[in-house]
Amino acid sequence: MNFFYKAKTKEGQIIEGILESKDKFALAHDLRSQGYIPLRISERKADIFNLNGLFQQFIGKVSIQEQIIFTKNLSGMLHAGLALSRAISVLKKQTKNAKLSNILISLNKEIDSGGTLSSGLSKFPKTFSKLFISMVKAGEESGNLAEALMEVGANLEKSHTLTKKVKGALIYPGVILSAMILIGILMFAYVVPTLAKTFKDVGAEIPASTRFIIFLGDFISHNLILVFVFLEHT
């Protein structure tokens, strides 16, 4: 049976994930034996169709949030005294992301064959940045891998928070710009043709720039759906 758990390390860090065990009591015993203090354990129902896992395994990705959890949990386990390969195996059982699960399997194979965590991470440049890998490598060389991983997680968290703030700040200007474009299209589609008809009825001479605007208005009014489809794909 699979159980979702939340526990606290000796350093006070909160970790969570999914582990397999025969029951809640056995899992709680295993967590305590690893130096963790269980806070919550609940059964995780198995998915009937794990299509999402299959999708993630082949074309999915590991989000920044998942990378943050990975680095912090791995750091916490190393601080608790677990061996690197053992800690990665535990994380592999915890993750629900099939893509990350395959990466963790590859990392363990790299470590078991005499490689390092940084050399294993370097095989996945599309998932882990050069800065991420360099900081891990520096931690290995200095003998402070746990601290380096914690620093990587903190940096990722700061970057993720900043990105969310920037995206949030751009929402309002984006809405205003979209509204202006929509109003402009509707004016070309409905207002300009009406003005063009007025000019024709009066018989006034129309400058070249005005003729171009009238032409553009006629085109948009007769191809309004096509214009919206084009804007949706740009």
SULWODA-V110878 format. One record per pair of residues at least 12 apart in sequence whose C-alpha atoms are under 10 Angstrom apart, sorted by the first residue. I is the first residue (numbers start at 1). J is the second residue. If there is no record, write none. Layout:
BEGIN
I:J
I:J
END
This chain:
BEGIN
1:19
1:20
1:21
1:22
1:23
1:24
1:43
1:44
1:45
1:46
2:18
2:19
2:20
2:21
2:22
2:23
2:24
2:27
2:42
2:43
2:44
2:45
2:46
2:93
2:94
3:17
3:18
3:19
3:20
3:21
3:22
3:23
3:24
3:27
3:40
3:41
3:42
3:43
3:44
3:45
3:94
4:16
4:17
4:18
4:19
4:20
4:24
4:40
4:41
4:42
4:43
4:44
4:45
4:94
5:17
5:18
5:19
5:24
5:27
5:28
5:31
5:38
5:39
5:40
5:41
5:42
5:43
5:44
5:94
6:18
6:31
6:36
6:37
6:38
6:39
6:40
6:41
6:42
7:28
7:31
7:32
7:35
7:36
7:37
7:38
7:39
7:40
7:41
8:31
8:32
8:35
8:36
8:37
8:38
8:39
8:76
9:31
9:32
9:34
9:35
9:36
9:37
9:38
9:73
9:76
9:77
9:79
9:80
10:35
10:36
10:37
10:76
10:77
10:79
10:80
11:36
11:76
11:79
11:80
12:36
12:37
12:76
13:36
13:72
13:73
13:75
13:76
14:36
14:37
14:38
14:39
14:72
14:73
14:76
15:36
15:37
15:38
15:39
15:69
15:70
15:72
15:73
15:74
15:76
15:77
16:38
16:39
16:40
16:41
16:69
16:73
16:91
16:94
16:95
17:41
17:69
17:73
17:90
17:91
17:92
17:93
17:94
17:95
17:96
18:41
18:42
18:43
18:44
18:90
18:91
18:92
18:93
18:94
18:95
18:96
19:41
19:43
19:44
19:90
19:91
19:92
19:93
19:94
19:95
20:43
20:44
20:93
20:94
21:43
23:41
23:42
23:43
24:40
24:41
24:42
24:43
25:41
27:41
28:40
28:41
34:77
34:80
34:81
34:82
35:77
35:80
35:81
35:82
36:76
36:77
36:80
52:96
52:97
52:98
53:96
53:97
53:98
53:99
53:101
54:97
54:98
54:99
55:97
55:98
55:99
56:96
56:97
56:98
56:99
56:100
56:101
57:97
57:98
57:99
57:100
57:101
57:102
57:103
58:98
58:99
58:102
59:98
59:99
60:97
60:98
60:99
60:100
61:97
61:98
61:99
61:100
61:126
61:127
62:97
62:98
62:99
62:100
62:101
62:103
62:126
62:127
62:128
63:97
63:100
63:127
64:127
64:128
64:153
64:156
64:157
64:159
64:160
65:153
65:156
65:157
65:160
66:95
66:97
66:100
67:100
67:127
67:128
67:132
67:152
67:153
67:156
67:157
68:149
68:150
68:152
68:153
68:154
68:155
68:156
68:157
68:160
69:91
69:95
69:153
69:157
70:88
70:91
70:92
70:94
70:95
70:100
70:104
70:149
70:150
70:153
71:136
71:146
71:148
71:149
71:150
71:151
71:152
71:153
71:154
71:156
72:146
72:147
72:149
72:150
72:151
72:152
72:153
72:154
73:87
73:88
73:90
73:91
73:146
73:149
73:150
73:153
74:87
74:88
74:90
74:91
74:145
74:146
74:149
74:150
75:87
75:145
75:146
75:147
75:148
75:149
75:150
75:151
75:152
75:153
76:146
76:147
76:149
76:150
77:90
77:91
77:146
78:144
78:145
78:146
78:147
78:149
79:145
79:146
79:147
80:146
84:107
84:108
84:111
84:116
84:117
84:145
84:146
85:104
85:105
85:107
85:108
85:109
85:110
85:111
85:112
85:117
86:108
87:108
88:101
88:104
88:105
88:107
88:108
89:101
89:104
89:105
89:107
89:108
90:104
91:104
92:104
92:105
92:108
99:127
100:127
103:120
103:121
103:123
103:124
103:127
104:120
104:121
106:120
106:121
106:123
106:124
107:119
107:120
107:121
107:122
107:123
108:120
110:123
116:136
116:137
116:140
117:133
117:136
117:137
117:140
117:145
118:132
118:133
118:134
118:135
118:136
118:137
118:138
118:139
118:140
119:133
119:134
119:136
119:137
120:133
121:133
121:134
121:136
121:137
122:134
131:152
132:148
132:149
132:151
132:152
132:153
132:155
132:156
133:152
134:148
134:152
135:148
135:149
135:151
135:152
136:148
136:149
136:150
136:151
136:152
137:149
139:151
181:231
182:228
185:217
185:220
185:221
185:224
185:227
185:228
186:217
186:220
186:221
186:224
187:217
187:220
187:221
188:213
188:214
188:215
188:216
188:217
188:218
188:219
188:220
188:221
188:224
189:214
189:216
189:217
189:218
189:219
189:220
189:221
189:222
189:223
189:224
190:217
190:218
190:220
190:221
191:214
191:217
191:221
192:210
192:213
192:214
192:215
192:216
192:217
192:218
192:221
193:213
193:214
193:215
193:216
193:217
193:218
193:219
193:220
193:221
194:214
194:217
195:214
196:210
196:211
196:213
196:214
196:215
196:217
196:218
197:214
END
